[in-house]
Amino acid sequence: MTKLVTGTVLAAGLVLGGAIVPSTAQASACGFYVAPRTGWAYYRHCIQGVYTRVRVKVETRRGPGSYICVKPGTVGLGPSSVVKFAYYTGKLC
């Protein structure tokens, strides 16, 4: 279900990911998930009442992966064939 991401694909996913809209059930989940129909990997940062950007580690199959800052809401990370997993590091941006 989860796959990894290279820096180039991650950058493309961050740019193109916003155009793909996950289903209501997927959009309500917090954290990492993969849309079953599209195979696209997402990270949803859930927060209420405050605008906080968090640091997320995106794990890839090739190389060490990368860190990104995520604002509240959902960000597309790239195809699940490249993105293995993403998680909150406990730090703010």
N, C-alpha and C positions, 0 to 999 in steps of 0.2 A: 504494500500500500504506500509506503513512503520510499522515496528515492532521493538522489542528491543533486547538487547544483554547482556549476562553475561560475567564476566571477562574471564572465560575459553573459551567460544565460541568466544569472541573477539580475544583472543590470537590465537586460531585455525584459525579464519578468516583472521588474518593478515598474517599467515604463508601460508595458502591454497589459500587465495584470489588472490594472484598474478597469479595463474595458470588459473584462469577464465578470459577470455578476453571479455569485454563488446563490444557491437556493436558500429559502428562508431558514430551513433547519440548519444548514451549514453556517449561515451568517450569524446564527444565535450562539454557536459554539465559540468558546474562547481558546486561544492558542493555535497550534498547528493543525491543519486538516487538508485533505485532498478531495477535490470535487470528483465524485465517481463518474459522472458523464463526460467531463472534459479531461480528467487526469491532471488538472492544474493544482499546484500546491499553494496554500494560502496561510497567512498568519493573521489572526484576529486579536487585536489588543482591546480588551474590554475594560472600560473605566466609567465611573459615573460621577458626575458633579465637578470634575477637574480635568483640565487638558494637560496630560502628561505624556511625554515621549519616552519610550523605553528602549533599551538596547537589547537586540535579539541576535542570537547566534544562529546562522543558517549553515547547516552541515551539508557537505557535498560528497559525492562519490570520489571525485578527483580533487586532490589538494585539501588544504585545511578548512575550507569554507570561508565565511566572512561574517562580520558584524554589521548590522544595519540598525538605524533608528526608526522606530515605528510610532506613528501618531495614533490616537484612538481610531478604531475602525478596522477595516480589512485591507490587507495589501497582498497582491499576487506576487509570488516568489519565483515562479517558473514551472516548467513541466515536472510532474512527479517522477519522470524517468531520470531527472537530474537532481532534484531536491530530495534529500533523504529525510531531513527533519529540521525544525526550527524551535527555539525555546528562549524564554525570557532569562536574561543573565542575572537579574537582581539589581541592575544598574539603570539609572536614568541617563538620558542624552543631554 
